[in-house]
């Protein structure tokens, strides 16, 4: 198998293709993660303050996350008015999944902020928005980071499904291997997907530690 992988990568054309697909995979996985996090944070903050909104938001998020990814990829062009092979379909679909997946972690993370700290910040004159950015969110990072790590791995995995509609980053190596009955590109795709997931996870761990200097001396991730 190593010989077949080496032979496949010995071609400059194949190497360039693999690097291009890897770059596409990173883009299609990371951009939705950032968009989903940006949307989930304010929604989670609102849900955390209202019991009724919390119940509705979490139930809605659960429903969205049960929709098969391939079905959402196929339906999205009709909603966005894009072509079936537009990367926007994958980006928006995975952003929806990320928002749904991060709904509960955001609420749980904000619930974990000590009440006396919130009360002290309010007594010092912090308005809700300023308190959320300067107090609540930094203290919620340790709990929230776990949810973001799960969402990142989920996105990296789901991007490959997009190969079935012609947009899938490393997933295109899977379809190529199956069509040619040649295992080398499949193995390369699997290995690079695993390495990418590990690299992004380690990056997120590092960012969490930078964002929580008070916790660096504590237990590791």
PADOTOR-500255 format. One record per residue (C-alpha): z, y, x; residue in one letter; residue number from 0. Coordinates in Angstrom, 3 decimals. Layout:
N
R         z         y         x  resn  resi
R         Z         Y         X     a   NUM
...
This chain:
221
R         z         y         x  resn  resi
R     0.000     0.000     0.000     x     0
R     0.819     2.427     2.834     x     1
R    -2.620     1.749     4.242     x     2
R    -4.260     2.602     0.908     x     3
R    -2.225     5.803     0.645     x     4
R    -3.174     6.762     4.190     x     5
R    -6.819     6.007     3.519     x     6
R    -6.767     8.109     0.327     x     7
R    -5.144    11.062     2.086     x     8
R    -7.441    10.767     5.097     x     9
R   -10.111    12.503     3.061     x    10
R    -9.847    16.343     3.301     x    11
R   -11.139    16.550    -0.264     x    12
R    -8.344    14.320    -1.559     x    13
R    -5.703    16.185     0.460     x    14
R    -6.857    19.524    -0.901     x    15
R    -6.877    18.097    -4.420     x    16
R    -3.339    16.713    -4.097     x    17
R    -2.027    20.029    -2.733     x    18
R    -3.773    21.913    -5.535     x    19
R    -2.309    19.619    -8.179     x    20
R     1.140    19.951    -6.605     x    21
R     0.899    23.745    -6.792     x    22
R    -0.247    23.524   -10.419     x    23
R     2.627    21.167   -11.214     x    24
R     5.177    23.584    -9.736     x    25
R     3.715    26.474   -11.738     x    26
R     3.622    24.516   -15.007     x    27
R     7.205    23.295   -14.555     x    28
R     8.995    26.348   -13.140     x    29
R     7.469    29.134   -15.262     x    30
R     8.550    27.525   -18.578     x    31
R    12.009    26.958   -17.084     x    32
R    12.371    30.672   -16.338     x    33
R    10.977    31.700   -19.738     x    34
R    13.166    29.187   -21.593     x    35
R    16.284    30.326   -19.728     x    36
R    15.496    33.990   -20.443     x    37
R    15.174    33.198   -24.161     x    38
R    18.101    30.764   -24.383     x    39
R    20.634    33.149   -22.820     x    40
R    20.566    35.884   -25.508     x    41
R    20.137    33.336   -28.298     x    42
R    23.082    31.322   -27.006     x    43
R    25.182    34.477   -26.661     x    44
R    24.528    35.372   -30.302     x    45
R    25.194    31.813   -31.453     x    46
R    28.446    31.698   -29.505     x    47
R    29.786    34.671   -31.457     x    48
R    28.946    33.317   -34.931     x    49
R    29.991    29.910   -36.237     x    50
R    27.223    29.900   -38.862     x    51
R    24.554    30.971   -36.383     x    52
R    25.857    28.459   -33.854     x    53
R    25.443    25.545   -36.246     x    54
R    21.957    26.608   -37.340     x    55
R    20.732    27.355   -33.829     x    56
R    21.959    24.071   -32.356     x    57
R    20.496    22.030   -35.207     x    58
R    17.159    23.812   -34.897     x    59
R    17.151    23.205   -31.142     x    60
R    17.804    19.504   -31.695     x    61
R    14.874    19.274   -34.119     x    62
R    12.486    21.003   -31.701     x    63
R    13.470    18.712   -28.858     x    64
R    12.679    15.590   -30.913     x    65
R     9.009    16.638   -31.299     x    66
R     6.869    14.501   -28.934     x    67
R     5.573    16.594   -26.045     x    68
R     1.989    15.358   -26.394     x    69
R     1.953    16.313   -30.074     x    70
R     3.160    19.815   -29.206     x    71
R     0.536    20.157   -26.453     x    72
R    -2.191    19.260   -28.967     x    73
R    -0.873    21.507   -31.766     x    74
R    -0.220    24.541   -29.570     x    75
R    -3.915    25.614   -29.219     x    76
R    -4.072    26.063   -32.999     x    77
R    -0.947    28.243   -32.888     x    78
R    -1.893    30.303   -29.836     x    79
R    -5.639    30.396   -30.399     x    80
R    -6.273    28.971   -26.928     x    81
R    -8.583    26.189   -25.790     x    82
R    -7.201    22.651   -25.613     x    83
R    -7.352    22.746   -21.806     x    84
R    -5.600    26.098   -21.373     x    85
R    -2.482    25.942   -19.161     x    86
R    -0.823    28.288   -21.656     x    87
R    -0.433    25.340   -24.035     x    88
R     1.738    23.472   -21.547     x    89
R     3.672    26.575   -20.461     x    90
R     4.564    27.633   -24.007     x    91
R     5.333    24.070   -25.134     x    92
R     7.664    23.438   -22.208     x    93
R     9.260    26.868   -22.684     x    94
R    10.093    25.793   -26.240     x    95
R    11.553    22.524   -24.952     x    96
R    13.561    24.352   -22.304     x    97
R    14.967    26.818   -24.836     x    98
R    15.933    23.945   -27.129     x    99
R    17.472    21.946   -24.303     x   100
R    19.493    24.889   -22.977     x   101
R    20.825    25.994   -26.360     x   102
R    24.013    23.943   -26.269     x   103
R    24.664    24.345   -22.505     x   104
R    24.520    28.136   -22.879     x   105
R    26.998    28.066   -25.765     x   106
R    29.285    25.617   -23.948     x   107
R    29.110    27.688   -20.761     x   108
R    30.113    30.864   -22.602     x   109
R    32.878    28.987   -24.414     x   110
R    34.240    27.988   -21.002     x   111
R    34.775    31.620   -19.958     x   112
R    38.575    32.199   -20.053     x   113
R    39.592    34.218   -23.094     x   114
R    42.045    36.372   -21.171     x   115
R    39.255    37.464   -18.814     x   116
R    37.078    38.486   -21.770     x   117
R    40.013    40.335   -23.323     x   118
R    40.752    42.125   -20.043     x   119
R    37.121    43.211   -19.619     x   120
R    37.043    44.492   -23.204     x   121
R    40.299    46.399   -22.658     x   122
R    38.766    48.016   -19.568     x   123
R    36.004    49.458   -21.753     x   124
R    33.201    46.968   -21.140     x   125
R    30.703    47.052   -24.004     x   126
R    29.400    43.617   -25.187     x   127
R    26.092    43.806   -23.294     x   128
R    27.651    45.027   -20.058     x   129
R    30.471    42.493   -20.333     x   130
R    27.971    39.672   -20.889     x   131
R    25.979    40.581   -17.778     x   132
R    28.868    41.494   -15.471     x   133
R    31.626    39.130   -16.626     x   134
R    30.655    36.384   -19.079     x   135
R    27.419    35.240   -17.461     x   136
R    28.685    35.000   -13.844     x   137
R    31.722    32.989   -14.960     x   138
R    29.499    30.752   -17.116     x   139
R    27.187    29.860   -14.208     x   140
R    29.010    26.661   -13.077     x   141
R    28.695    25.068   -16.535     x   142
R    25.257    26.531   -17.286     x   143
R    23.827    25.342   -13.963     x   144
R    24.223    21.713   -14.999     x   145
R    22.059    22.290   -18.072     x   146
R    19.425    24.159   -16.062     x   147
R    19.232    21.276   -13.584     x   148
R    18.617    18.818   -16.427     x   149
R    15.966    21.102   -17.922     x   150
R    14.185    21.425   -14.571     x   151
R    13.918    17.653   -14.138     x   152
R    12.766    17.309   -17.750     x   153
R    10.007    19.884   -17.244     x   154
R     8.797    18.317   -14.008     x   155
R     8.532    14.994   -15.808     x   156
R     6.889    16.327   -18.988     x   157
R     4.199    18.293   -17.132     x   158
R     2.561    14.986   -16.213     x   159
R     1.986    14.234   -19.908     x   160
R    -0.370    17.198   -20.013     x   161
R    -2.834    15.192   -17.899     x   162
R    -3.816    13.394   -21.107     x   163
R    -5.379    16.644   -22.338     x   164
R    -6.696    17.700   -18.937     x   165
R    -3.788    19.858   -17.700     x   166
R    -1.087    17.931   -15.962     x   167
R    -0.675    18.806   -12.327     x   168
R     0.269    15.624   -10.498     x   169
R    -0.244    13.713   -13.746     x   170
R    -3.978    13.881   -13.061     x   171
R    -3.386    11.507   -10.162     x   172
R    -2.009     9.001   -12.660     x   173
R    -5.067     9.194   -14.896     x   174
R    -7.371     9.014   -11.867     x   175
R    -5.613     5.903   -10.593     x   176
R    -5.725     4.175   -13.961     x   177
R    -9.393     5.023   -14.512     x   178
R   -10.381     3.767   -11.044     x   179
R    -7.831     0.920   -11.050     x   180
R    -6.747     2.255    -7.688     x   181
R    -2.957     2.469    -7.171     x   182
R    -2.893     4.916    -4.233     x   183
R    -3.165     8.172    -6.269     x   184
R    -0.634     6.829    -8.785     x   185
R     1.916     6.116    -6.066     x   186
R     1.266     9.497    -4.441     x   187
R     1.744    11.221    -7.801     x   188
R     5.022     9.401    -8.446     x   189
R     6.397    10.119    -4.967     x   190
R     5.484    13.801    -5.056     x   191
R     6.974    14.165    -8.548     x   192
R    10.249    12.646    -7.335     x   193
R    10.287    14.824    -4.206     x   194
R     9.540    17.928    -6.286     x   195
R    12.338    17.121    -8.734     x   196
R    14.773    16.609    -5.855     x   197
R    13.681    19.807    -4.109     x   198
R    14.054    21.929    -7.246     x   199
R    17.427    20.356    -7.998     x   200
R    18.688    21.133    -4.485     x   201
R    17.370    24.686    -4.808     x   202
R    19.270    25.144    -8.068     x   203
R    22.447    23.776    -6.486     x   204
R    22.044    26.287    -3.666     x   205
R    21.469    29.157    -6.089     x   206
R    24.530    28.125    -8.095     x   207
R    26.671    28.209    -4.970     x   208
R    25.330    31.640    -4.000     x   209
R    26.046    32.914    -7.518     x   210
R    29.603    31.537    -7.518     x   211
R    31.084    32.378    -4.091     x   212
R    34.599    31.912    -5.481     x   213
R    33.858    28.241    -6.120     x   214
R    32.335    27.328    -2.728     x   215
R    35.588    25.894    -1.454     x   216
R    35.918    23.679    -4.532     x   217
R    34.490    20.287    -5.320     x   218
R    30.761    19.858    -4.639     x   219
R    28.129    19.338    -7.274     x   220
